[in-house]
Amino acid sequence: MGKILEIRNLRVSYETEDGTVEALNGIDLDLDEGVTLGIVGETGAGKTTLAKSIMRIIPTPPGHIESGTILYKNKDILGMTSSEIRKVRGEQVSMIFQDPMTSLNPIMIVGDQIAEAIKTHMHVSSAKATKKASEMMELVGIDPVRMSDYPHQFSGGMKQRVVIAMALACNPKVLIADEPTTALDVTIQAQVLEMMNELKKKFNMATILITHDLGIVAQTCEKAAVIYAGEIVEYGTVHEIFKNMRHPYTIGLMNSIPKIGIEENRLNPIDGLMPDPMNLPKGCNFWPRCKLATEKCKHESPAVTHIDGEHFVRCWYS
């Protein structure tokens, strides 16, 4: 099982009227063929920026990829020409966005939207694209007779299924799912995640699942990366991380989840807020919120420490 995606020293910033936002600060990450990698962290940690960087859809301006490489099958996405990236984006690497309504054209029937993606990337006739679109609708559990419906005629869960059908229509090798179940209720959320897992196996896709929910990571992923203030602070297999969490931030995320069968008067949130990306703290980015922080944490950025197997953590006291 080889690496299909390799990210090294990825740095991304945004220029604003108030100053420079340091969104990603030296991301190193690998994705293996057929594996689901969970990217977990709070809002503002840099998860979506990482996804958009892989797709090379960072808005420029104000965004700017300062340095790094993103190798897809040993070819740097960041160095591709416009025509080269168009052949990769959507066809080889596809993305499901957070809100399905922003991904669908409200005045175009869904069947035509799926068929359009197929015609663009697979260069087939309209008849073949429509047939493929019908097959994709059926694959995600929607009756093909609804191909002539508009997005507003679908429920939230069904809209997300349409978006998934569009993303998978060209049989991509890598699927990036950016919080695909955030706007869905728990029952529909479970159905969508189960469907995505089945489709991953069917197409042998590598998947990056972006979420703020460690429970979803434990349920659906083989590997996980915890991101905080634009840095990967812990990485490993799901088994390694959940069996032996080492970074205080990862532990804090886990402790903030309500426990079934345990009576608690209140939840245990992580104190404080994510640091201002225009004014990141010196030393470890997490020290202002960390109960274990010492003077060393306040002045020296921690190195990455190898724990065991594929388990790595960025912390002085791991």
Residue, then its C-alpha position, 0 to 999 in steps of 0.5 A: m500500500g503506497k503513498i498517494l499524497e505526500i505533503r511537506n512543509l506546507r505554509v499558507s497565509y492570508e493578507t487582510e486589512d489588519g495584517t497577515v493570517e498565518a493559517l498553516n505553519g509547516i504541515d507534513l502529512d502522508l495519505d496512503e492508498g485506500v486509507t481514510l485519514g481523519i483531520v480533527g481540530e476546532t474551528g479555525a485550526g486550518k482544516t479547510t485551508l489544508a483541504k483547499s490547498i490540496m485542491r489548489i483552490i485557495p483564493t488568491p488574493p488574499g490567500h498565498i501558499e508560501s512554501g511546501t510541496i503537495l505530491y500526488k502520485n509523485k507530481d507536485i500539485l503546486g507546480m502544475t500548470s492550469s491545464e494539468i491541475r484541471k485534469v487532477r481536480g475533480e477527476q483524480v482528487s475530488m472534494i465534498f464541501q461543508d454545506p451542500m447548498t453552496s455546492l449545488n446550482p439552485i436553478m439547475i436540475v441535479g441530474d444535469q449537475i452530475a452529468e456536467a461534471i462527468k462530461t467535463h472530466m470524462h469527455v463523453s457524450s451527453a447521453k453517456a453522461t446522463k446514464k452515468a449520472s443516473e447510475m451515481m444517483e442510484l449508487v448513493g441511494i436516490d431514485p433516478v427519477r429524481m434527476s429532474d428535481y431541483p436542489h430545494q426539493f431535497s432534504g439536507g441529507m439527500k442534498q449531501r448524497v447528491v454532492i457525494a454522487m457528483a464528487l464520486a462520478c469520475n471515480p477519483k483516487v482521493l476524496i476530501a470530505d470537509e465536515p460532510t455531516t455537520a448540518l445533518d441530524v445524528t441519524i442521517q449523519a450515521q447513514v451518510l458516513e456508512m454510505m461513504n465508507e461503503l463507497k470508499k471500499k467499492f472504489n478503493m479510494a483514499t479519503i481525507l475526512i475533516t471533522h471536529d468530532l473525535g467520535i467520527v474519527a474513531q468510527t470511520c478512520e484508520k489514521a488521524a491527525v490532530i491540527y491546532a493553530g495551523e500545525i499537526v500536533e499529533y498523528g498516528t493510527v486511530h488505535e495508537i492515538f486513542k489507546n495512548m493520547r499524548h498531546p494535551y490538546t488531543i486529551g482535552l478534545m476527548n475529555s470534552i465529549p459527553k460520556i454515556g453512563i457517567e453522571e456529570n454536572r457539566l462538560n469539561p471544555i478546553d479553557g480559552l480560545m484558539p490563538d489569534p493567527m495574526n499574533l501566534p504565541k511564542g513557543c508552543n501555540f497551545w501553551p496559553r491553554c495548557k495546564l502542563a505548560t512550563e517556561k520552556c513551552k512559552h519560549e521554545s517551539p516543540a520538536v516532533t517526537h516519535i512515540d511508537g509505530e506511526h505515532f508522532v506528537r509535537c509536545w515537550y512533555s509527551 
